[in-house]
Amino acid sequence: PGLARFVVERAAAAGDGRFALGLSGGSLVELLTRHLPPAIQSCPAAPARWLLAFCDERLVPPEHPDSTAGAYQVS
């Protein structure tokens, strides 16, 4: 929950509502998919203006089991 609050606070601090977030894989997927959606509900910054970038050193399609983007879609 602390990480999700931190992300939401940083997004809220963005003056124009634009916010960029780099998402890595591993244990971060479960943490963010569980705690970020409820935290976003209290955020004045519209998530529609957020830019999400999947940080992954592997070059695999989203449906591949090692895909970071795919891991967030499944969760």
N, C-alpha and C positions, 0 to 999 in steps of 0.2 A: 504493500500500500504506500510506503514511503516513496518509492521510485515513481509510482503513478502520480502522486501528489506533486513531486518535483517537476515532472514533465508538464503537468497542467499549470503549475505556477509559472514556469518558463514560457509556456504558450500564452498565458494571460499577460505576461510582461511585454509581449511583442506589441508594439504600438499600433500597427496597422492590421493586426489579426493574422498576419502570415507567420507561419512557424514551420521550420524544417526539423525533421527527426530522422536520424539514421537508426535503423533496426537491425540488430545482429541476431543470430540464431541461438542455439543452445538453450540454456535454462531461462534466458530472457523471454523467449516466446511464451512460456507458461505464465511467467510473472505478469507480463504486460497484457496478455489476452484475458487474464482473470481480473486484474486490478485497474487497468486503464479505462475500460468502458464506464464503470461507475464513477470514477474520478472526473471523467469528461463531462458528465451531467452537471457538475457544479462549476464548470469552466465557462467564463463569459466569452472566450475566444472560440469562434465556430470551427470545429474540426474540418469542415469542408474547405477551409483555407489553409489547412496543413499540407505540407509536402512530406510524404513518407518515402524514404529511400532504403531499400534493402541492401545491407552491407554483407556481402558474401564473397569469399575468395574463390568459390567454385563457379564454374560456368555451366550450369545445368538448367533445363527447362523447369518451370514452376511445378509440374506434376512429378518431378523426380523426388525420391525420398530425401535427398540431401539439400533440397532447395529451401532457402530461408523464406522466400516469398510464399512458397507452398505451405510451409509450416504455419505461417500466420493465417493463411486461408482456411486450413483445416481446423485450427483451434477455435 
